[in-house]
Amino acid sequence: MHIRILVFLLITAAVGFVACKDDDNPIIPVLPSDAEIIAQNLNISLDNVPNYANPTLPNFIDQNILAQDNAPSINPVTDKGAQLGRVLFYDKNLSRNGTTACASCHQQAKGFSDDAVKSLGFEGALTGQHSMRLANANFYTGERMFWNKRARDLEEQVTMPIKDMGEMGFDAAHGGIDSLLRKMRKLEYYPVLFEQAFGNEEITESKMQQALAQFIRSMISSGSKFDQGFAQVFTPGAPGAGVQNPFPNFSAQENAGKNLFLQPPPQGGAGCAGCHTPPTFALAANSLSNGLNAGETVIFKSPSLKNIGIGGPYMHDGRFATLEQIVEHYNSNIQNAPSLDNRLRTPNGQPLRLNLNTDQKAALVAFLKTLDDPTLSADPKFATPFK
């Protein structure tokens, strides 16, 4: 017997819906269809699932770029898997008191981040670090995830907040993930969605991880002003595929900022692209830390820079409120530390000082704002599916 049928019969029996008209003609409850169950709870369709697996992408996101995708071969993005991930991402039932979802800290309108330094978690607790932007997470090819690389991959990362006492509350002291799974089995829409995504109704942490990771990996940012400009000058086979050419849709200041971003310091640039690789702006896998604190030994990673201009704060601890402060950090305030990336050192090993002038710093900020993607921030297939 299907899990949801058994649950339905137990519930209806408990509240007196299973009764007998007479001994020979019992009244048999009519089970809702899968479509009816979904319609009662969610603004999604089982038949018309959005295209998550094969979105239309600009010409410069070619096979060379797509090959950087960090999805394991056993968990490629599928439409039905990502749709389940979307429900999981927005479902506050995944917190112990039903108040917090993944989307509470990673808000679509805010670039899948939060405008608070630390996000409000479970029962008034604050998250340990600033909420990381999620766009283009699939293009980070490093071995570890989270700011401090404590998760081995995106699949492991996505359920760790659920099991955190201060974030969503299902820590070991309160039953851990098994307690959540028991809760989810009582929500009638999950057996339907798990069956559609995975071929059976079994709800497990592994399947949750796969679905959430698929949803996040489908958040490919390709609708920014930068993307529109690069598509116009894209030249396969040319250095950087033509990214260094002036973008027709950019202002003079934005093109100047782009040149500063792309060119290394010995050539008069700021060298940002050495770590934040266009066109995805995901962090290079071999990047080390960026000199926030003197003597620091922890190696922090960053998210893609796409949607960075939607709003701060920035860095793992949210210490910077504006893009101007970020630029000034790299311009004049990089601190020496064992974890400092060599690209942020001078040839004699000291922290780099760019010594940009006011106009150059303003141009860099103007360019960073061209990375904002209003289409991703408003795309309904990434919005809440709940009524």
C-alpha positions in Angstrom: 0.0 0.0 0.0 1.3 3.5 -0.9 2.4 5.5 2.1 0.0 8.4 1.4 -2.9 6.0 1.1 -2.1 4.4 4.4 -1.7 7.8 6.1 -5.0 9.0 4.5 -6.9 5.9 5.8 -5.5 6.3 9.3 -6.4 9.9 9.4 -9.9 9.5 8.1 -10.6 6.6 10.4 -9.3 8.6 13.4 -11.7 11.5 12.7 -14.7 9.4 11.8 -14.8 9.7 8.1 -14.8 6.0 7.5 -18.3 5.0 8.4 -20.9 2.6 7.2 -24.1 3.5 5.6 -25.3 0.0 6.4 -23.6 -3.3 7.0 -23.6 -4.2 3.3 -22.7 -0.8 1.8 -19.8 0.8 3.6 -18.9 4.4 2.7 -15.4 4.2 1.2 -13.4 7.4 1.3 -12.4 8.7 -2.1 -8.7 9.3 -2.2 -7.5 12.6 -3.8 -5.4 12.2 -6.9 -1.8 13.2 -7.0 -2.7 16.3 -8.9 -5.4 17.2 -6.3 -2.9 16.8 -3.5 -0.4 19.1 -5.2 -3.1 21.7 -6.1 -4.2 21.8 -2.5 -0.8 22.8 -1.2 1.4 24.2 -4.0 1.4 26.4 -7.1 3.1 23.8 -9.3 2.1 21.3 -11.8 3.1 17.6 -12.0 2.6 17.7 -15.8 4.1 21.0 -16.8 7.4 21.1 -14.9 9.6 24.2 -15.6 12.8 23.7 -17.6 15.6 23.4 -15.1 17.8 20.9 -16.8 18.3 22.6 -20.2 17.7 26.3 -20.0 18.4 28.6 -22.9 21.9 30.0 -22.4 23.9 32.7 -24.2 26.4 31.7 -26.8 29.5 32.2 -24.6 28.3 29.6 -22.1 29.6 26.9 -24.4 30.7 23.3 -23.7 34.0 24.6 -22.2 32.0 26.5 -19.6 29.4 23.8 -19.0 32.2 21.3 -18.4 33.0 23.2 -15.2 29.7 22.1 -13.7 30.4 20.4 -10.3 27.4 18.1 -10.4 28.4 14.5 -9.8 27.6 12.1 -12.5 25.0 10.4 -10.3 23.1 13.6 -9.7 22.6 15.7 -12.9 19.9 18.4 -12.8 16.5 17.1 -13.8 13.3 19.1 -14.2 11.4 16.9 -11.7 14.3 16.7 -9.2 14.8 20.4 -9.2 11.1 21.0 -8.8 11.2 18.9 -5.7 14.3 20.8 -4.6 12.4 24.1 -5.0 9.6 22.8 -2.7 12.2 21.7 -0.1 14.1 25.0 -0.5 11.0 27.1 0.4 9.3 24.7 2.9 9.3 26.1 6.5 8.3 22.6 7.7 11.9 21.6 7.3 12.6 23.6 10.5 11.7 22.1 13.8 9.2 24.9 14.7 7.9 25.5 11.1 9.3 29.1 10.9 12.4 28.9 8.8 13.3 27.6 5.3 16.4 27.7 3.2 14.8 30.6 1.4 14.5 32.6 4.7 18.2 33.2 4.5 18.7 32.9 0.7 16.1 35.3 -0.7 15.5 35.4 -4.4 14.9 39.2 -4.6 18.2 39.7 -2.7 20.4 37.6 -5.0 19.6 34.4 -3.0 21.3 36.1 0.0 20.2 38.3 2.9 20.6 42.0 3.6 21.3 41.2 7.3 24.9 40.6 8.4 23.7 37.3 9.9 20.4 35.8 9.2 17.7 35.0 11.7 17.5 31.3 12.3 15.7 29.0 14.7 14.0 30.5 17.7 15.8 33.8 17.4 19.3 32.4 16.9 21.6 34.0 14.3 23.5 32.1 11.7 27.2 31.7 12.2 28.1 33.5 9.0 26.6 35.8 6.4 24.2 34.2 3.9 26.1 33.2 0.7 24.7 34.1 -2.8 23.8 31.0 -4.7 23.8 31.9 -8.4 26.4 29.9 -10.4 27.2 27.7 -7.4 27.5 24.9 -10.0 30.5 26.4 -11.6 32.8 26.3 -8.5 35.2 23.5 -9.2 36.9 23.4 -5.9 36.7 20.4 -3.6 34.8 21.9 -0.7 31.7 24.0 -0.1 30.5 26.7 2.5 32.5 29.8 3.2 35.0 27.8 5.3 34.9 24.7 3.1 33.5 22.4 5.8 31.2 20.5 3.4 32.8 18.1 0.9 30.2 19.1 -1.9 26.9 20.8 -2.5 25.0 17.7 -1.7 26.4 17.5 1.8 26.1 21.3 2.3 22.4 21.6 1.6 21.1 19.7 4.7 23.7 20.8 7.2 21.7 24.0 8.1 18.6 21.8 8.7 20.7 19.8 11.2 22.1 22.9 12.9 20.6 23.9 16.3 20.7 27.6 15.5 19.5 27.5 11.9 16.6 25.1 11.4 16.7 23.1 14.7 16.9 19.4 13.8 20.2 18.9 15.6 21.1 15.5 17.2 19.7 16.6 20.5 16.3 17.0 18.9 16.2 13.8 16.8 18.4 14.9 13.9 17.4 14.3 10.3 15.4 11.2 11.2 13.0 13.3 13.2 12.5 15.6 10.1 12.0 12.6 7.8 9.2 11.3 10.0 7.6 14.8 9.9 7.9 15.0 6.1 6.2 11.6 5.6 3.1 13.1 7.2 3.0 15.9 4.6 0.9 14.5 1.8 2.6 16.3 -1.0 6.1 14.9 -0.4 5.4 11.2 -1.2 3.9 12.5 -4.5 6.9 14.7 -5.3 9.5 12.1 -4.3 7.8 9.5 -6.4 7.8 11.8 -9.4 11.5 12.8 -9.0 12.9 9.4 -8.0 10.4 6.7 -9.0 9.3 5.8 -5.5 7.8 7.5 -2.4 10.7 6.8 0.0 11.9 10.0 1.6 15.6 10.0 2.6 18.2 12.6 3.4 20.2 11.5 0.4 17.3 12.2 -1.9 16.7 15.5 -0.2 20.3 16.4 -0.8 20.1 15.4 -4.4 17.0 17.4 -5.1 18.1 20.6 -3.2 21.5 20.4 -5.0 19.7 20.1 -8.4 17.6 23.2 -7.6 20.6 25.3 -6.6 22.7 24.1 -9.5 19.9 25.2 -11.9 20.3 28.8 -10.7 22.5 29.7 -13.7 22.9 33.5 -14.0 22.9 34.6 -17.7 20.7 37.6 -17.9 22.9 40.4 -16.6 24.1 43.5 -18.5 27.5 41.8 -18.6 26.0 38.7 -20.2 24.2 40.8 -22.8 27.3 42.7 -23.7 29.6 39.6 -23.9 27.1 37.9 -26.2 27.6 40.7 -28.7 31.4 40.5 -28.8 31.8 36.7 -28.2 34.5 35.4 -30.5 35.4 31.7 -30.2 39.1 31.1 -30.4 40.0 34.7 -29.5 41.9 35.4 -26.3 39.2 35.3 -23.5 36.7 34.6 -26.3 36.6 38.3 -26.9 35.7 39.4 -23.4 38.4 42.1 -23.5 36.7 43.9 -26.4 34.6 46.9 -25.5 31.0 46.0 -24.8 28.6 48.0 -27.0 26.0 48.2 -24.2 28.5 49.4 -21.6 29.2 53.0 -20.7 32.7 54.2 -20.9 33.0 53.9 -17.2 31.7 50.3 -17.2 34.2 49.3 -19.9 37.0 51.0 -18.0 36.0 49.0 -14.9 35.8 45.8 -17.0 39.4 46.4 -18.2 40.6 46.9 -14.6 38.8 43.8 -13.5 40.3 41.7 -16.3 43.9 43.0 -16.5 46.6 41.9 -13.9 48.4 44.5 -11.8 51.6 44.4 -13.9 49.5 45.6 -16.8 47.8 48.3 -14.9 44.7 46.4 -13.9 43.3 45.2 -10.5 43.7 41.5 -11.4 40.2 40.5 -10.1 39.7 38.0 -12.9 42.6 36.0 -11.6 40.4 34.6 -8.9 36.8 35.5 -10.0 36.7 33.9 -13.5 34.5 35.4 -16.2 31.9 34.7 -17.5 30.5 32.8 -14.5 32.6 34.8 -12.0 32.9 31.7 -9.9 35.9 31.5 -7.7 39.0 29.7 -9.2 39.4 26.4 -7.4 43.0 27.1 -6.4 42.2 30.4 -4.7 43.2 31.0 -1.1 42.1 33.7 1.3 41.8 37.4 0.5 43.6 39.0 3.5 40.7 40.1 5.6 42.6 39.5 8.9 46.3 39.6 9.7 47.7 36.1 10.6 44.6 34.3 9.4 45.0 30.6 8.7 41.5 29.6 7.6 41.1 29.5 3.8 37.7 31.0 2.9 36.0 30.7 -0.4 33.5 33.1 -2.0 30.4 32.7 -4.1 30.2 33.8 -7.7 30.2 37.6 -8.1 26.9 37.5 -10.1 24.3 39.6 -8.4 26.9 41.2 -6.1 25.4 44.6 -6.7 21.9 43.8 -5.5 23.1 44.7 -2.0 25.4 43.9 0.9 26.7 43.1 3.3 29.7 41.2 1.9 32.3 38.7 3.0 31.8 35.6 5.2 31.3 37.8 8.3 29.4 40.6 6.5 31.9 43.2 7.5 31.6 45.3 4.3 28.3 47.1 3.6 29.1 48.5 0.1 30.9 47.6 -3.1 33.1 50.7 -2.5 34.4 49.2 0.8 35.2 45.9 -1.0 37.2 47.7 -3.7 39.0 49.7 -1.1 40.0 46.5 0.8 41.7 45.2 -2.3 43.1 48.6 -3.1 44.8 49.4 0.2 44.0 47.1 3.1 44.9 43.4 2.3 46.5 41.9 5.4 49.4 39.5 5.5 48.5 36.0 6.6 49.6 32.4 6.0 46.4 31.8 4.1 46.7 34.8 1.8 46.5 34.0 -1.9 49.8 34.6 -3.8 47.9 36.6 -6.4 47.4 39.2 -3.7 51.1 39.5 -2.9 53.8 41.5 -4.5 56.9 39.8 -5.9 58.6 40.3 -2.6 55.8 38.5 -0.7 54.1 41.6 0.8 50.3 42.2 0.6 49.4 43.9 -2.7 48.6 47.6 -2.9 46.8 48.6 -6.1 46.9 52.4 -5.4 43.9 53.0 -7.7 42.7 56.5 -8.0 39.1 57.7 -7.3 38.0 57.3 -10.9 39.4 53.8 -11.2 37.7 52.7 -8.0 34.4 54.1 -9.2 34.8 52.3 -12.5 35.3 49.0 -10.8 32.2 49.5 -8.8 30.2 50.4 -11.9 31.4 47.2 -13.6 30.5 45.0 -10.6 27.0 46.3 -10.8 26.7 45.1 -14.4 26.9 41.5 -13.0 23.4 41.9 -11.5 20.9 39.5 -13.1 17.3 40.8 -12.8 15.9 37.8 -14.7 17.2 35.4 -12.1 15.9 37.5 -9.3 12.4 37.5 -10.7 12.1 34.1 -12.5 9.0 32.4 -11.2 10.5 28.9 -11.5 12.9 30.0 -8.6 10.1 31.6 -6.5 8.2 30.1 -3.7 5.8 27.3 -4.8 3.6 27.6 -1.8 0.2 29.1 -1.8 
